[in-house]
Amino acid sequence: MKLVGYVNGQGESAIGSLGDADTIVPLATMREFYQDGFRIAERAAPAGEPIKRSGLTLLPVVPETARVFCVAINYLGHAAEAEEVGIARPVVPMIFGRWASTLVVDGASIPVPPREEGLDWEVELAAVIGRPTYDVDEATAMESILGYAVFNDISARQVQLETPQFTLGKNADRSGPIGPLVIDPTLDPHDLNLRTRVNGETVQQGNTRDMVFKLPQVISHISRSVTLLPGDVIATGTPEGIGASMKPPRLMGPGDVVEVEVEKLGVVRNTITKPGSH
């Protein structure tokens, strides 16, 4: 089942399942869904008649209160790229945060910040948390995951690399495209192909089996300090092939179209625009 967020007829944030190419089946408001997403997803009972997707305002499929926990340098190949700019391979999961306000949907435009030469791509698997999780062990950590989504951790490299702190470079306006929430209990998140295309050219590819820290380790590590809440997102890192590590470096500018794809989850496609555009 693939779920999307949208604004319903009452002006509320809502969750629905994708029907055919142009319909959404209402399931619940965003608030109701993340109070008991496991139960709602299991019964998948429509909360109304299917509605046309075209004409709706689509939203990221997580609440505005979501925290986005990103795992830095979590693939061996990407660790080698990071070492070239002086960032050592982490010995425990290296976590930085994104604000939910940076999240956008498939098809949204993404502006280049005014003082950046361009933007970089990072295809990632994202896991969405479905229940409150605190101090969980690795053996049971996966029980907290509600579903998975495609994520593009678009990065403003100039400001990111000015200091050891990633916050500004990872929180540019509208820089976090995230795809539908896929709920599939049979999905193995540690054996999925990932790919990035810019203007149709494949520029990055890898497989989630090459993660340094797998999801059970990451969830357990975060939950020792922070209670993970329903709707929180864990972005699991990107494989090698970022634009900043190409020789010469390559960044995306206005007019470029970036597509990130995770096997079995889908594709998220966005257009880069000039500074200040929305």
C-alpha positions, 0 to 999 in steps of 0.5 A: 500500500502506498500512502500520500498526504493531502489537504482534504475538503475541510482544509485539514492535513490528511492521509490517503492511499493511492488508487489508480493513476489519478485517485486517492482513497481517504483514510484519516486525518494526519493527526488521526493516522499517526495516533494509530497508523499500524491499525489504520494501515492494517484495516485500510478502511476508506474514510470516504469515496475516492477523490481525484488526485489532480487539483489536490494540494499534496503534502509530505506524508508525515506530520508537521511535528515530525523530526527528520533524523539523518544518518551521515556517511553511512555507506562505505563508498560515501565514507571514502568521498567524505574523507577527501574533504576531511570528514572521518568515517564515524564509529557510531551512527552520526546523526544530524537533523532536518526540519519538517518544514524543508520537506516537499513532495514529488513534483515540487520545485526546489530553489538554489539558495542565493549564495550557493553555486548549485545543489547536490543530490543524495538518494536515500531510503527513509523509514517512518516511525509508527509508535513511540520508541525509547531505549529499544534494543536492536532485536526489536527496533524494526517493530517501530517502523511503519513504512518506507519512502524515497528521500532526496537529501538535497544539500547546499554544499558551500554552507554545509562544509564551512563548519563541522556542523551540517545544519544549514547545508541540510535545511535549505528551503524546500530541499527535502523531497520525500515520496509516498509512504510504502507499507509492506511487511515483506519488504527487506530494507537492507537489499534495495537498489538506489539510483539518482538521475539528473536530466535523465543521466544516471549519476549515482547508484548503490544498494542498501545492503552496503549501509555501515549502520543498519536500521536496527542499530540506528533506531536503537542508538537514537532511542537511547537519547531521544524518544522517537515519535509516530511520524518521525523520519530516519533518512538512512544515508546515501551511497557514493556518487554525490556531485561534490566528489566528482572531478570536476565537481558537479552541482544542479542549477536552475532547469535541471531535473533530478530523479531519485529512485529506490527499488520497490518504493518508486521515484521522486522527481523535482526541478531545480529553480533559480534562487527565491523561486517557489 
